[in-house]
């Protein structure tokens, strides 16, 4: 009977446990008291975000179901009101507006949430399908998601509505970025500092992740990429570190993939020695961004690191940190 409360919203699974939910099989459960302790209320959330409730009378231990029926009465009205208040608080903390349809839009929202802890902010009532990402440390925007007519972005006659993201760039990058297929001048933003991508799958997910990390870096403050770069700068010549090791030293052991994204867009490869980062088996990256796998091997060998069957001897060359 409370289905309408979650209509237009999407579950944020990572928010459930901090709120007080406990995992129960494939669902999550939250327990609280209502009606001055007269009822123990259990709220169940399934993986798809469906909400259900069960109220048990504390005096008898029996489930109270009348509030779920069409029965009327002042007492029933109070019970329903308090159940609704509990659910509205849960939705406010554990759900987010679900206004976007593209897979890549959802992917980016989830990536930003897990990597940086930032949620999209819907700032304009007149534009419910527009949101921004901003840093918590300085309140600066680093990404804007919008739904606009495709033709307004790509210059075609298409009136099809498309989901886009605006991201930041340095003015020195403008010519290179806008000269690449799939990149457009910033929509409704300063075109010297912002570019636009249509989130229709025309660019790979990994490229989008790298771009938003770079955009976040540009608006200032120390983020995950900067912490990663500081660690990588510390790897001594003749030594290597793993992605997981760099992630741990940067402050979050779960950042192994983020390390890869950060190194792929290394802004100073001559200063930040990303060639000294290998996987846990001691293998170089087949996607090394600055010349490919063979170039990474060449750079390491110049520093005295040796390979056997394409693997670094980790016992000998692993950075002891």
HELIX and SHEET records of a PDB file:
HELIX    1   1 UNK A    3  UNK A    6  1                                   4    
HELIX    2   2 UNK A   14  UNK A   19  1                                   6    
HELIX    3   3 UNK A   66  UNK A   68  5                                   3    
HELIX    4   4 UNK A   74  UNK A   94  1                                  21    
HELIX    5   5 UNK A  103  UNK A  116  1                                  14    
HELIX    6   6 UNK A  150  UNK A  154  1                                   5    
HELIX    7   7 UNK A  171  UNK A  173  5                                   3    
HELIX    8   8 UNK A  174  UNK A  178  1                                   5    
HELIX    9   9 UNK A  205  UNK A  218  1                                  14    
HELIX   10  10 UNK A  224  UNK A  234  1                                  11    
HELIX   11  11 UNK A  243  UNK A  250  1                                   8    
HELIX   12  12 UNK A  253  UNK A  255  5                                   3    
HELIX   13  13 UNK A  256  UNK A  264  1                                   9    
HELIX   14  14 UNK A  274  UNK A  276  5                                   3    
HELIX   15  15 UNK A  293  UNK A  302  1                                  10    
HELIX   16  16 UNK A  314  UNK A  317  1                                   4    
SHEET    1   A 2 UNK A   9  UNK A  11  0                                        
SHEET    2   A 2 UNK A  95  UNK A  97 -1                                        
SHEET    1   B 5 UNK A  22  UNK A  24  0                                        
SHEET    2   B 5 UNK A  27  UNK A  34 -1                                        
SHEET    3   B 5 UNK A  39  UNK A  46 -1                                        
SHEET    4   B 5 UNK A  51  UNK A  57 -1                                        
SHEET    5   B 5 UNK A  63  UNK A  64 -1                                        
SHEET    1   C 5 UNK A 131  UNK A 134  0                                        
SHEET    2   C 5 UNK A 141  UNK A 149 -1                                        
SHEET    3   C 5 UNK A 161  UNK A 168 -1                                        
SHEET    4   C 5 UNK A 194  UNK A 198 -1                                        
SHEET    5   C 5 UNK A 184  UNK A 185 -1                                        
SHEET    1   D 2 UNK A 241  UNK A 242  0                                        
SHEET    2   D 2 UNK A 277  UNK A 278  1                                        
SHEET    1   E 2 UNK A 307  UNK A 308  0                                        
SHEET    2   E 2 UNK A 311  UNK A 312 -1                                        
END                                                                             
